[in-house]
Amino acid sequence: MNLKMGIESYALLFYFPVFISMIQLLGRRETIKHLVILSIICLLSVIVIIVGFKFHFVPLVQISSSVFSIIVFNIVLSFLTTFAFMIIMVNEGITQENHIKNALKEKEILLAEVFHRVKNNMNIVTSLLNLKKQMSDSIEVKEALEDCRNRVFSMALVHQNIFNSKSIVGLNFKDYVKNLTSEIAKSLGEVNKYEIVLETEDVSLDLSNAIPCGLILNELITNSFKYVQKQNEKLVIRVKLNKIKDTVTFEVSDNGPGLPSKIDSSKASLGLELVKSLSEQIDGICSFTNENGLVFKLSFVTK
């Protein structure tokens, strides 16, 4: 129609719905073939029109009152087609958004159920360790079982806090520290002989970082309770946590005797080796120093 009647026919307006459909197809990988085909057809038609106007392949028809209705028809139909395409795209976009929301909600429910089941299973393990501890007469066995119980509990507490917070994105580590220190103190029978000083920001850690940090905190606090208990002093534990951009700084200190000046790596305690291993697991840099007690510092980059 453009070649026959010229630009005055306004048939070029039909390219508006074509371009809109091309934009809509552009964001979908599964329809990339349709986009390529439509783009080729559109490009070829434009080339044909341009070449046709230049070399006058088809004799032009002079616009007169008899073809005025065709011009009006082209204008109205092109805009109606464009409007219809827009309505279809908006409706399809809303439908897809609803599908995504429903899928996300189902995923959150499933993940919450997983956290709940993992927490229950770990609680069963801690209960079994408690029963075994009560049945044993050996002090060394009781201490080993208590250490294992606290380690399992620290992992279970991560899943419990995430499940209770209704958020699967991350764990509020400040609330986790409060709950963990309280439970460790109760398990060791030192409820009234300690003070926890929290200097932590509301930092959210994902599961891959929260569990190692929880286990590290469990080892350090447990050791602090054990060594200060022997000195009959009130235990003061300071926990600092802050985040600058993507770097998290984690510090735990106490008023205990600290580490010996010389530590034989071949005879290092399991807890110390575990702390170092967990720090390496999250690609963190850790250090132990004695400053009126043990001071542990860890820095790592969140993913």
Backbone as CSV, one residue per row, in Angstrom:
resi,resn,N_x,N_y,N_z,CA_x,CA_y,CA_z,C_x,C_y,C_z
1,MET,0.838,-1.210,0.000,0.000,0.000,0.000,0.867,1.252,0.000
2,ASN,2.028,1.184,0.703,2.935,2.328,0.667,3.489,2.559,-0.727
3,LEU,3.849,1.457,-1.410,4.411,1.603,-2.756,3.355,2.070,-3.752
4,LYS,2.104,1.667,-3.537,1.031,1.987,-4.484,0.490,3.391,-4.268
5,MET,0.344,3.771,-2.966,-0.332,5.038,-2.666,0.614,6.099,-2.107
6,GLY,1.870,5.672,-1.799,2.803,6.656,-1.270,2.719,6.755,0.245
7,ILE,3.581,7.627,0.773,3.630,7.811,2.226,2.319,8.371,2.756
8,GLU,1.564,9.096,1.898,0.331,9.723,2.342,-0.729,8.711,2.756
9,SER,-0.525,7.423,2.438,-1.519,6.421,2.835,-1.452,6.093,4.327
10,TYR,-0.369,6.486,5.033,-0.186,6.247,6.457,-0.138,4.758,6.814
11,ALA,0.172,3.922,5.832,0.304,2.491,6.141,1.522,2.216,7.014
12,LEU,2.485,3.164,7.054,3.668,2.998,7.905,3.305,2.928,9.387
13,LEU,2.125,3.418,9.744,1.715,3.375,11.147,1.575,1.950,11.673
14,PHE,1.426,0.987,10.782,1.304,-0.401,11.218,2.625,-0.942,11.781
15,TYR,3.708,-0.198,11.600,4.974,-0.633,12.191,5.003,-0.420,13.705
16,PHE,4.116,0.406,14.252,4.070,0.607,15.699,3.756,-0.696,16.441
17,PRO,2.674,-1.407,16.097,2.450,-2.690,16.787,3.540,-3.714,16.518
18,VAL,4.181,-3.638,15.351,5.289,-4.554,15.067,6.451,-4.292,16.028
19,PHE,6.800,-3.023,16.215,7.899,-2.676,17.126,7.561,-3.042,18.570
20,ILE,6.310,-2.826,18.949,5.898,-3.171,20.318,6.030,-4.673,20.557
21,SER,5.583,-5.466,19.598,5.707,-6.916,19.738,7.170,-7.343,19.766
22,MET,8.039,-6.651,19.019,9.466,-6.966,19.038,10.076,-6.663,20.401
23,ILE,9.676,-5.543,21.000,10.165,-5.197,22.338,9.705,-6.232,23.362
24,GLN,8.456,-6.674,23.223,7.928,-7.680,24.141,8.680,-8.999,24.000
25,LEU,9.000,-9.401,22.794,9.713,-10.658,22.562,11.167,-10.572,23.001
26,LEU,11.700,-9.358,23.073,13.112,-9.187,23.384,13.463,-9.718,24.773
27,GLY,12.529,-9.647,25.720,12.805,-10.073,27.089,12.519,-11.529,27.364
28,ARG,12.297,-12.321,26.334,11.958,-13.729,26.530,12.919,-14.610,25.752
29,ARG,13.625,-15.414,26.460,14.598,-16.279,25.802,13.913,-17.369,24.983
30,GLU,12.746,-17.834,25.470,12.104,-18.951,24.778,11.512,-18.538,23.442
31,THR,11.343,-17.225,23.203,10.774,-16.761,21.923,11.799,-15.994,21.108
32,ILE,13.074,-16.278,21.315,14.109,-15.548,20.593,14.035,-15.822,19.097
33,LYS,13.610,-17.037,18.710,13.475,-17.353,17.288,12.389,-16.503,16.637
34,HIS,11.285,-16.318,17.340,10.212,-15.478,16.811,10.686,-14.032,16.660
35,LEU,11.484,-13.578,17.604,12.011,-12.220,17.516,12.906,-12.057,16.295
36,VAL,13.765,-13.032,16.058,14.661,-12.962,14.898,13.865,-12.966,13.600
37,ILE,12.883,-13.853,13.512,12.066,-13.929,12.292,11.312,-12.623,12.058
38,LEU,10.701,-12.101,13.110,9.941,-10.859,12.981,10.849,-9.691,12.620
39,SER,12.049,-9.651,13.203,12.992,-8.575,12.888,13.428,-8.635,11.434
40,ILE,13.666,-9.840,10.924,14.074,-9.987,9.522,12.958,-9.530,8.583
41,ILE,11.713,-9.955,8.887,10.580,-9.546,8.053,10.414,-8.028,8.063
42,CYS,10.522,-7.435,9.228,10.373,-5.981,9.356,11.474,-5.264,8.581
43,LEU,12.702,-5.744,8.721,13.820,-5.114,8.024,13.668,-5.227,6.511
44,LEU,13.289,-6.407,6.042,13.106,-6.605,4.603,11.994,-5.717,4.049
45,SER,10.909,-5.581,4.790,9.800,-4.742,4.319,10.210,-3.280,4.232
46,VAL,11.002,-2.829,5.213,11.485,-1.446,5.162,12.396,-1.243,3.960
47,ILE,13.278,-2.218,3.710,14.181,-2.119,2.555,13.385,-2.082,1.250
48,VAL,12.373,-2.935,1.146,11.546,-2.964,-0.063,10.865,-1.621,-0.289
49,ILE,10.341,-1.023,0.771,9.653,0.266,0.643,10.625,1.359,0.204
50,ILE,11.806,1.385,0.855,12.780,2.426,0.520,13.249,2.281,-0.934
51,VAL,13.584,1.068,-1.314,14.026,0.832,-2.697,12.889,1.111,-3.678
52,GLY,11.660,0.731,-3.296,10.512,0.960,-4.175,10.261,2.438,-4.403
53,PHE,10.386,3.248,-3.341,10.205,4.690,-3.510,11.308,5.281,-4.390
54,LYS,12.497,4.732,-4.256,13.623,5.307,-4.990,13.538,4.994,-6.478
55,PHE,13.214,3.769,-6.804,13.216,3.367,-8.216,11.813,3.287,-8.820
56,HIS,10.798,3.628,-8.044,9.422,3.684,-8.534,9.003,2.367,-9.198
57,PHE,9.095,1.295,-8.434,8.689,-0.017,-8.943,7.204,-0.051,-9.292
58,VAL,6.424,0.634,-8.485,4.971,0.629,-8.667,4.524,2.064,-8.930
59,PRO,3.713,2.272,-9.940,3.227,3.639,-10.211,2.426,4.164,-9.029
60,LEU,2.704,5.393,-8.618,2.012,5.984,-7.479,0.602,6.401,-7.877
61,VAL,-0.297,6.233,-6.962,-1.690,6.628,-7.162,-1.889,7.977,-6.492
62,GLN,-2.437,8.913,-7.180,-2.685,10.226,-6.626,-3.799,10.153,-5.577
63,ILE,-3.532,10.795,-4.437,-4.518,10.801,-3.364,-5.710,11.662,-3.778
64,SER,-6.867,11.122,-3.646,-8.090,11.860,-3.961,-9.120,11.573,-2.882
65,SER,-10.259,12.206,-3.031,-11.300,12.010,-2.028,-11.805,10.577,-1.989
66,SER,-11.633,9.828,-3.115,-12.134,8.458,-3.149,-11.319,7.517,-2.268
67,VAL,-10.039,7.860,-2.016,-9.195,6.993,-1.193,-8.989,7.585,0.214
68,PHE,-9.724,8.646,0.512,-9.576,9.252,1.845,-10.007,8.293,2.951
69,SER,-11.033,7.503,2.648,-11.511,6.538,3.646,-10.454,5.484,3.953
70,ILE,-9.615,5.127,2.958,-8.537,4.160,3.198,-7.506,4.737,4.156
71,ILE,-7.193,6.007,3.990,-6.234,6.667,4.881,-6.757,6.665,6.309
72,VAL,-8.027,7.052,6.461,-8.636,7.046,7.798,-8.635,5.634,8.373
73,PHE,-8.932,4.646,7.521,-8.947,3.258,7.967,-7.562,2.826,8.461
74,ASN,-6.507,3.185,7.740,-5.153,2.819,8.148,-4.772,3.450,9.480
75,ILE,-5.118,4.730,9.632,-4.779,5.429,10.875,-5.506,4.805,12.059
76,VAL,-6.814,4.617,11.925,-7.603,4.072,13.032,-7.181,2.647,13.364
77,LEU,-7.020,1.813,12.323,-6.690,0.409,12.562,-5.299,0.260,13.175
78,SER,-4.353,1.064,12.749,-2.993,0.950,13.301,-2.969,1.322,14.782
79,PHE,-3.685,2.390,15.142,-3.705,2.784,16.548,-4.489,1.780,17.395
80,LEU,-5.589,1.256,16.849,-6.334,0.232,17.586,-5.498,-1.035,17.775
81,THR,-4.742,-1.398,16.746,-3.873,-2.561,16.866,-2.793,-2.338,17.918
82,THR,-2.206,-1.144,17.898,-1.200,-0.816,18.913,-1.796,-0.874,20.316
83,PHE,-2.976,-0.313,20.490,-3.646,-0.315,21.791,-3.974,-1.742,22.233
84,ALA,-4.403,-2.576,21.287,-4.710,-3.969,21.617,-3.454,-4.719,22.037
85,PHE,-2.337,-4.482,21.342,-1.072,-5.119,21.714,-0.660,-4.714,23.129
86,MET,-0.836,-3.428,23.448,-0.467,-2.951,24.781,-1.324,-3.612,25.855
87,ILE,-2.613,-3.741,25.608,-3.497,-4.401,26.588,-3.091,-5.861,26.777
88,ILE,-2.798,-6.541,25.679,-2.380,-7.948,25.765,-1.079,-8.089,26.551
89,MET,-0.129,-7.179,26.297,1.156,-7.261,26.990,1.004,-6.977,28.481
90,VAL,0.202,-5.962,28.829,-0.019,-5.642,30.240,-0.706,-6.799,30.956
91,ASN,-1.712,-7.370,30.312,-2.421,-8.497,30.917,-1.494,-9.704,31.091
92,GLU,-0.668,-9.954,30.086,0.257,-11.071,30.185,1.323,-10.809,31.248
93,GLY,1.759,-9.546,31.358,2.733,-9.202,32.388,2.176,-9.400,33.789
94,ILE,0.911,-8.988,34.000,0.270,-9.181,35.303,0.123,-10.667,35.616
95,THR,-0.250,-11.453,34.598,-0.381,-12.901,34.799,0.943,-13.530,35.188
96,GLN,2.009,-13.154,34.486,3.324,-13.692,34.818,3.773,-13.262,36.211
97,GLU,3.472,-12.018,36.579,3.840,-11.546,37.917,3.128,-12.342,39.000
98,ASN,1.859,-12.651,38.776,1.110,-13.461,39.744,1.690,-14.867,39.853
99,HIS,2.087,-15.431,38.708,2.706,-16.758,38.727,4.011,-16.736,39.510
100,ILE,4.796,-15.683,39.296,6.075,-15.568,40.011,5.846,-15.422,41.512
101,LYS,4.865,-14.603,41.894,4.568,-14.421,43.321,4.113,-15.737,43.953
102,ASN,3.251,-16.461,43.254,2.786,-17.746,43.794,3.930,-18.745,43.918
103,ALA,4.801,-18.775,42.891,5.944,-19.696,42.943,6.893,-19.321,44.076
104,LEU,7.105,-18.011,44.261,7.982,-17.559,45.340,7.394,-17.887,46.706
105,LYS,6.083,-17.727,46.838,5.432,-18.049,48.100,5.545,-19.540,48.409
106,GLU,5.341,-20.381,47.390,5.479,-21.821,47.596,6.916,-22.181,47.973
107,LYS,7.877,-21.513,47.349,9.277,-21.779,47.663,9.589,-21.386,49.100
108,GLU,9.069,-20.235,49.547,9.304,-19.808,50.919,8.690,-20.788,51.912
109,ILE,7.498,-21.290,51.595,6.859,-22.263,52.484,7.683,-23.541,52.564
110,LEU,8.164,-24.007,51.406,8.972,-25.229,51.384,10.281,-25.045,52.159
111,LEU,10.936,-23.884,51.956,12.182,-23.635,52.671,11.950,-23.509,54.170
112,ALA,10.854,-22.853,54.547,10.530,-22.751,55.969,10.302,-24.128,56.569
113,GLU,9.649,-25.005,55.820,9.426,-26.373,56.295,10.752,-27.122,56.421
114,VAL,11.663,-26.874,55.482,12.978,-27.515,55.565,13.725,-27.050,56.810
115,PHE,13.730,-25.720,57.056,14.376,-25.197,58.250,13.763,-25.795,59.510
116,HIS,12.444,-25.917,59.512,11.751,-26.457,60.678,12.133,-27.916,60.913
117,ARG,12.189,-28.696,59.858,12.530,-30.112,60.000,13.983,-30.297,60.408
118,VAL,14.873,-29.498,59.829,16.283,-29.577,60.219,16.448,-29.212,61.686
119,LYS,15.748,-28.160,62.104,15.815,-27.757,63.511,15.320,-28.879,64.415
120,ASN,14.206,-29.505,64.076,13.669,-30.603,64.888,14.632,-31.786,64.948
121,ASN,15.232,-32.125,63.807,16.183,-33.238,63.785,17.406,-32.954,64.654
122,MET,17.899,-31.717,64.583,19.053,-31.364,65.417,18.683,-31.323,66.894
123,ASN,17.468,-30.904,67.194,17.025,-30.925,68.593,16.948,-32.352,69.122
124,ILE,16.564,-33.286,68.256,16.549,-34.692,68.663,17.969,-35.163,68.973
125,VAL,18.932,-34.730,68.135,20.330,-35.104,68.369,20.822,-34.543,69.698
126,THR,20.505,-33.273,69.978,20.926,-32.676,71.253,20.278,-33.393,72.441
127,SER,19.043,-33.820,72.280,18.381,-34.560,73.362,19.060,-35.904,73.597
128,LEU,19.431,-36.580,72.533,20.129,-37.863,72.672,21.495,-37.677,73.337
129,LEU,22.187,-36.606,72.971,23.472,-36.335,73.602,23.305,-36.022,75.082
130,ASN,22.223,-35.312,75.422,21.948,-35.033,76.838,21.683,-36.309,77.619
131,LEU,20.900,-37.221,77.025,20.617,-38.490,77.689,21.895,-39.305,77.884
132,LYS,22.718,-39.325,76.851,23.983,-40.060,76.965,24.888,-39.436,78.011
133,LYS,24.862,-38.132,78.113,25.678,-37.438,79.104,25.239,-37.802,80.519
134,GLN,23.933,-37.855,80.735,23.420,-38.186,82.066,23.713,-39.633,82.450
135,MET,23.823,-40.502,81.456,24.073,-41.913,81.738,25.550,-42.201,81.995
136,SER,26.418,-41.283,81.639,27.855,-41.516,81.784,28.338,-41.045,83.156
137,ASP,29.337,-41.775,83.704,29.948,-41.411,84.986,31.299,-40.743,84.811
138,SER,31.790,-40.713,83.585,33.102,-40.129,83.324,32.969,-38.624,83.088
139,ILE,33.803,-37.867,83.775,33.770,-36.406,83.615,34.230,-36.007,82.221
140,GLU,35.260,-36.688,81.705,35.760,-36.362,80.371,34.707,-36.655,79.303
141,VAL,34.001,-37.773,79.466,32.953,-38.106,78.506,31.828,-37.085,78.568
142,LYS,31.464,-36.663,79.774,30.399,-35.666,79.914,30.792,-34.346,79.252
143,GLU,32.059,-33.938,79.448,32.502,-32.687,78.833,32.514,-32.797,77.304
144,ALA,32.955,-33.940,76.790,32.977,-34.128,75.337,31.563,-34.130,74.756
145,LEU,30.642,-34.810,75.452,29.263,-34.829,74.984,28.621,-33.451,75.073
146,GLU,28.981,-32.697,76.117,28.433,-31.343,76.259,28.940,-30.436,75.138
147,ASP,30.223,-30.586,74.778,30.772,-29.800,73.667,30.054,-30.136,72.360
148,CYS,29.838,-31.438,72.125,29.126,-31.842,70.915,27.693,-31.319,70.912
149,ARG,27.056,-31.368,72.068,25.679,-30.890,72.169,25.597,-29.401,71.852
150,ASN,26.535,-28.624,72.395,26.525,-27.178,72.153,26.783,-26.861,70.683
151,ARG,27.642,-27.644,70.047,27.919,-27.403,68.631,26.699,-27.697,67.771
152,VAL,26.034,-28.801,68.069,24.821,-29.125,67.324,23.738,-28.093,67.606
153,PHE,23.644,-27.668,68.857,22.618,-26.686,69.208,22.856,-25.359,68.511
154,SER,24.122,-24.946,68.384,24.412,-23.672,67.715,23.956,-23.698,66.263
155,MET,24.080,-24.860,65.599,23.592,-24.983,64.225,22.065,-25.020,64.184
156,ALA,21.465,-25.728,65.142,20.002,-25.803,65.188,19.394,-24.436,65.461
157,LEU,20.104,-23.632,66.266,19.580,-22.314,66.603,19.542,-21.399,65.383
158,VAL,20.480,-21.569,64.467,20.455,-20.785,63.230,19.171,-21.059,62.465
159,HIS,18.839,-22.340,62.272,17.619,-22.705,61.550,16.371,-22.263,62.307
160,GLN,16.421,-22.337,63.627,15.252,-21.931,64.413,15.004,-20.432,64.290
161,ASN,16.065,-19.636,64.374,15.899,-18.183,64.267,15.424,-17.770,62.885
162,ILE,15.947,-18.416,61.838,15.491,-18.095,60.486,14.030,-18.482,60.320
163,PHE,13.645,-19.629,60.877,12.251,-20.072,60.779,11.324,-19.124,61.540
164,ASN,11.734,-18.677,62.728,10.890,-17.777,63.526,10.811,-16.387,62.932
165,SER,11.863,-15.963,62.235,11.858,-14.614,61.649,11.047,-14.530,60.372
166,LYS,10.631,-15.670,59.828,9.850,-15.717,58.587,10.614,-15.129,57.408
167,SER,11.930,-15.098,57.525,12.749,-14.574,56.435,13.828,-15.587,56.108
168,ILE,13.911,-15.972,54.849,14.914,-16.929,54.425,16.114,-16.246,53.803
169,VAL,16.089,-14.919,53.770,17.187,-14.188,53.145,18.433,-14.226,54.015
170,GLY,18.260,-14.028,55.321,19.415,-13.999,56.205,19.012,-14.094,57.662
171,LEU,20.025,-14.165,58.507,19.835,-14.303,59.953,20.294,-13.034,60.645
172,ASN,19.446,-12.494,61.527,19.847,-11.363,62.358,20.807,-11.876,63.424
173,PHE,22.098,-11.607,63.237,23.106,-12.223,64.090,23.088,-11.660,65.513
174,LYS,22.580,-10.465,65.689,22.523,-9.879,67.024,21.582,-10.676,67.927
175,ASP,20.394,-11.001,67.432,19.456,-11.814,68.202,19.999,-13.223,68.407
176,TYR,20.709,-13.723,67.414,21.274,-15.069,67.526,22.308,-15.136,68.646
177,VAL,23.134,-14.098,68.773,24.154,-14.071,69.824,23.501,-14.104,71.204
178,LYS,22.437,-13.336,71.384,21.743,-13.319,72.675,21.215,-14.700,73.030
179,ASN,20.562,-15.351,72.101,19.979,-16.665,72.381,21.058,-17.714,72.633
180,LEU,22.121,-17.668,71.848,23.165,-18.680,71.980,23.895,-18.566,73.315
181,THR,24.295,-17.357,73.700,25.002,-17.192,74.968,24.134,-17.583,76.154
182,SER,22.864,-17.282,76.084,21.958,-17.653,77.164,21.848,-19.169,77.306
183,GLU,21.725,-19.872,76.178,21.587,-21.326,76.229,22.882,-21.996,76.675
184,ILE,24.025,-21.476,76.250,25.302,-22.055,76.671,25.483,-21.885,78.173
185,ALA,25.127,-20.701,78.675,25.247,-20.464,80.117,24.354,-21.414,80.914
186,LYS,23.143,-21.645,80.435,22.244,-22.564,81.123,22.779,-23.993,81.107
187,SER,23.332,-24.404,79.981,23.837,-25.777,79.876,25.042,-26.011,80.765
188,LEU,25.838,-24.939,81.032,27.017,-25.069,81.880,26.731,-24.750,83.335
189,GLY,25.495,-24.352,83.633,25.125,-24.078,85.021,25.680,-22.793,85.569
190,GLU,25.958,-21.823,84.700,26.543,-20.552,85.153,25.632,-19.395,84.746
191,VAL,24.384,-19.476,85.131,23.409,-18.500,84.666,23.668,-17.112,85.246
192,ASN,24.095,-17.029,86.502,24.200,-15.738,87.194,25.637,-15.247,87.330
193,LYS,26.596,-15.876,86.686,27.991,-15.508,86.871,28.642,-15.014,85.588
194,TYR,27.880,-14.393,84.752,28.467,-13.902,83.515,27.741,-12.643,83.055
195,GLU,28.418,-11.907,82.198,27.837,-10.702,81.596,28.237,-10.665,80.126
196,ILE,27.253,-10.506,79.274,27.498,-10.427,77.847,27.313,-8.977,77.402
197,VAL,28.356,-8.396,76.857,28.306,-7.026,76.356,28.256,-7.104,74.825
198,LEU,27.129,-6.711,74.286,26.944,-6.781,72.836,27.158,-5.407,72.215
199,GLU,28.080,-5.335,71.318,28.331,-4.117,70.552,28.172,-4.477,69.068
200,THR,27.004,-4.957,68.761,26.757,-5.485,67.418,25.713,-4.640,66.701
201,GLU,25.913,-4.499,65.432,24.918,-3.864,64.585,23.905,-4.916,64.128
202,ASP,22.816,-4.451,63.563,21.814,-5.383,63.029,22.286,-5.897,61.675
203,VAL,23.276,-6.784,61.753,23.863,-7.356,60.541,23.145,-8.654,60.203
204,SER,22.769,-8.789,58.955,22.100,-10.000,58.482,23.108,-10.855,57.721
205,LEU,23.253,-12.107,58.140,24.169,-13.036,57.491,23.381,-14.146,56.827
206,ASP,23.846,-14.556,55.664,23.188,-15.678,55.006,23.598,-16.983,55.686
207,LEU,22.959,-18.063,55.280,23.140,-19.340,55.962,24.574,-19.839,55.865
208,SER,25.233,-19.622,54.731,26.593,-20.118,54.543,27.591,-19.437,55.463
209,ASN,27.301,-18.217,55.908,28.179,-17.503,56.833,27.690,-17.589,58.279
210,ALA,26.379,-17.697,58.466,25.816,-17.689,59.818,26.209,-18.938,60.607
211,ILE,26.165,-20.110,59.978,26.487,-21.351,60.699,27.953,-21.390,61.123
212,PRO,28.930,-21.107,60.236,30.323,-21.068,60.715,30.555,-20.042,61.818
213,CYS,29.966,-18.847,61.676,30.129,-17.830,62.719,29.490,-18.288,64.030
214,GLY,28.345,-18.961,63.943,27.703,-19.485,65.145,28.545,-20.538,65.831
215,LEU,29.152,-21.426,65.048,30.027,-22.447,65.627,31.277,-21.826,66.246
216,ILE,31.835,-20.821,65.588,32.997,-20.123,66.151,32.631,-19.468,67.471
217,LEU,31.496,-18.781,67.495,31.048,-18.124,68.719,30.801,-19.146,69.823
218,ASN,30.246,-20.288,69.464,29.991,-21.339,70.452,31.298,-21.831,71.068
219,GLU,32.315,-22.075,70.245,33.593,-22.558,70.761,34.231,-21.534,71.692
220,LEU,34.213,-20.274,71.287,34.872,-19.242,72.087,34.154,-19.018,73.413
221,ILE,32.828,-18.955,73.371,32.073,-18.723,74.609,32.188,-19.919,75.550
222,THR,32.134,-21.129,75.000,32.264,-22.325,75.828,33.616,-22.357,76.521
223,ASN,34.683,-22.063,75.776,36.017,-22.021,76.386,36.110,-20.935,77.441
224,SER,35.484,-19.795,77.188,35.514,-18.717,78.170,34.839,-19.142,79.466
225,PHE,33.698,-19.785,79.371,33.004,-20.265,80.564,33.850,-21.271,81.331
226,LYS,34.521,-22.169,80.622,35.290,-23.217,81.289,36.474,-22.659,82.050
227,TYR,37.245,-21.757,81.395,38.468,-21.272,82.020,38.196,-20.249,83.124
228,VAL,37.210,-19.377,82.926,36.901,-18.399,83.970,36.251,-19.078,85.154
229,GLN,35.528,-20.174,84.910,34.893,-20.912,85.996,35.944,-21.444,86.964
230,LYS,37.104,-21.819,86.436,38.166,-22.330,87.295,38.762,-21.232,88.168
231,GLN,38.669,-19.978,87.724,39.227,-18.863,88.493,38.216,-18.243,89.450
232,ASN,36.975,-18.730,89.385,35.908,-18.208,90.261,35.728,-16.700,90.103
233,GLU,35.840,-16.203,88.907,35.624,-14.796,88.616,34.360,-14.642,87.772
234,LYS,33.828,-13.438,87.824,32.674,-13.160,86.982,33.134,-13.020,85.540
235,LEU,32.507,-13.750,84.664,32.882,-13.760,83.259,32.255,-12.574,82.540
236,VAL,33.083,-11.856,81.805,32.613,-10.745,80.974,33.029,-11.045,79.538
237,ILE,32.056,-11.200,78.685,32.309,-11.493,77.273,31.808,-10.326,76.435
238,ARG,32.653,-9.869,75.539,32.276,-8.786,74.626,32.220,-9.329,73.195
239,VAL,31.126,-9.041,72.553,30.933,-9.478,71.174,30.691,-8.243,70.318
240,LYS,31.548,-8.050,69.332,31.417,-6.915,68.419,31.199,-7.435,67.010
241,LEU,30.291,-6.802,66.324,30.001,-7.189,64.942,29.566,-5.956,64.178
242,ASN,30.251,-5.670,63.113,29.854,-4.555,62.258,30.153,-4.908,60.811
243,LYS,29.527,-4.170,59.934,29.654,-4.428,58.500,29.873,-3.115,57.775
244,ILE,30.943,-3.076,57.008,31.258,-1.912,56.175,31.277,-2.390,54.736
245,LYS,30.310,-1.918,53.976,30.097,-2.390,52.611,29.870,-3.893,52.634
246,ASP,30.793,-4.678,52.062,30.623,-6.133,52.026,31.528,-6.854,53.026
247,THR,32.280,-6.112,53.815,33.224,-6.713,54.761,32.626,-6.717,56.162
248,VAL,32.580,-7.903,56.757,32.056,-8.081,58.108,33.223,-8.291,59.065
249,THR,33.235,-7.549,60.165,34.246,-7.688,61.206,33.591,-8.270,62.456
250,PHE,34.121,-9.377,62.921,33.549,-10.126,64.042,34.631,-10.262,65.110
251,GLU,34.328,-9.801,66.339,35.311,-9.826,67.418,34.671,-10.338,68.699
252,VAL,35.379,-11.262,69.364,34.929,-11.829,70.637,36.091,-11.742,71.620
253,SER,35.835,-11.184,72.800,36.879,-11.066,73.826,36.287,-11.381,75.192
254,ASP,37.171,-11.769,76.136,36.735,-12.055,77.496,37.804,-11.587,78.477
255,ASN,37.537,-11.744,79.768,38.466,-11.344,80.812,39.165,-12.547,81.437
256,GLY,39.292,-13.615,80.645,39.931,-14.831,81.135,41.440,-14.773,81.058
257,PRO,42.077,-15.927,81.277,43.548,-15.973,81.262,44.149,-15.824,79.881
258,GLY,43.351,-15.981,78.827,43.866,-15.888,77.471,44.586,-17.151,77.048
259,LEU,45.265,-17.059,75.924,46.008,-18.205,75.410,47.418,-18.216,75.970
260,PRO,48.010,-19.389,76.077,49.417,-19.453,76.473,50.303,-18.719,75.476
261,SER,51.433,-18.236,75.954,52.328,-17.474,75.083,52.855,-18.300,73.938
262,LYS,53.031,-19.612,74.166,53.497,-20.506,73.118,52.524,-21.663,72.987
263,ILE,52.045,-21.879,71.767,51.086,-22.957,71.512,51.703,-23.919,70.510
264,ASP,51.758,-25.171,70.906,52.245,-26.211,70.008,51.121,-26.590,69.060
265,SER,51.313,-26.305,67.764,50.256,-26.562,66.794,49.883,-28.037,66.735
266,SER,50.830,-28.921,67.005,50.531,-30.351,66.967,49.675,-30.785,68.134
267,LYS,49.675,-29.971,69.208,48.893,-30.312,70.392,47.776,-29.304,70.637
268,ALA,47.451,-28.550,69.645,46.412,-27.530,69.788,45.067,-28.196,70.052
269,SER,44.224,-27.490,70.789,42.926,-28.049,71.157,42.041,-28.178,69.937
270,LEU,41.065,-29.067,70.061,40.122,-29.269,68.967,39.332,-27.993,68.686
271,GLY,38.968,-27.275,69.755,38.207,-26.039,69.584,38.969,-24.998,68.788
272,LEU,40.273,-24.841,69.075,41.087,-23.863,68.357,41.224,-24.241,66.893
273,GLU,41.452,-25.519,66.638,41.562,-25.976,65.252,40.236,-25.809,64.516
274,LEU,39.141,-26.048,65.226,37.826,-25.892,64.611,37.561,-24.438,64.249
275,VAL,37.952,-23.520,65.117,37.762,-22.087,64.844,38.554,-21.673,63.611
276,LYS,39.800,-22.134,63.517,40.620,-21.797,62.350,40.026,-22.395,61.076
277,SER,39.564,-23.638,61.174,38.991,-24.297,60.000,37.720,-23.604,59.533
278,LEU,36.874,-23.199,60.480,35.630,-22.506,60.121,35.918,-21.131,59.516
279,SER,36.964,-20.477,60.005,37.343,-19.179,59.442,37.797,-19.334,57.988
280,GLU,38.554,-20.386,57.719,38.988,-20.640,56.350,37.813,-21.024,55.459
281,GLN,36.802,-21.650,56.044,35.641,-22.081,55.260,34.904,-20.910,54.633
282,ILE,34.868,-19.779,55.324,34.191,-18.589,54.793,35.197,-17.591,54.224
283,ASP,36.419,-18.071,53.956,37.484,-17.229,53.385,37.759,-16.017,54.257
284,GLY,37.759,-16.245,55.581,37.998,-15.161,56.516,39.430,-15.143,57.022
285,ILE,39.822,-14.016,57.585,41.141,-13.840,58.193,40.934,-13.681,59.697
286,CYS,41.515,-14.592,60.486,41.308,-14.571,61.935,42.632,-14.398,62.656
287,SER,42.542,-13.945,63.898,43.732,-13.760,64.731,43.349,-13.916,66.191
288,PHE,44.312,-14.413,67.002,44.144,-14.549,68.444,45.205,-13.692,69.130
289,THR,44.776,-12.858,70.056,45.708,-12.041,70.825,45.290,-12.044,72.293
290,ASN,46.241,-11.699,73.162,45.975,-11.580,74.589,46.006,-10.116,74.986
291,GLU,44.856,-9.588,75.356,44.738,-8.202,75.820,43.825,-8.203,77.042
292,ASN,44.420,-8.488,78.206,43.642,-8.668,79.444,42.593,-9.771,79.255
293,GLY,42.978,-10.791,78.536,42.074,-11.873,78.204,42.210,-12.211,76.729
294,LEU,41.469,-13.191,76.304,41.532,-13.613,74.917,40.742,-12.649,74.031
295,VAL,41.335,-12.294,72.902,40.669,-11.456,71.910,40.766,-12.176,70.569
296,PHE,39.608,-12.485,70.009,39.546,-13.142,68.708,38.946,-12.168,67.709
297,LYS,39.606,-12.034,66.556,39.123,-11.143,65.506,39.006,-11.921,64.204
298,LEU,37.914,-11.665,63.510,37.656,-12.328,62.232,37.055,-11.314,61.280
299,SER,37.550,-11.313,60.073,36.971,-10.462,59.021,36.790,-11.302,57.769
300,PHE,35.650,-11.126,57.136,35.352,-11.866,55.913,34.420,-11.032,55.044
301,VAL,34.353,-11.405,53.789,33.539,-10.694,52.819,32.283,-11.500,52.555
302,THR,31.131,-10.855,52.682,29.865,-11.530,52.424,29.672,-11.675,50.929
303,LYS,28.994,-12.750,50.537,28.748,-13.034,49.132,27.502,-12.322,48.664
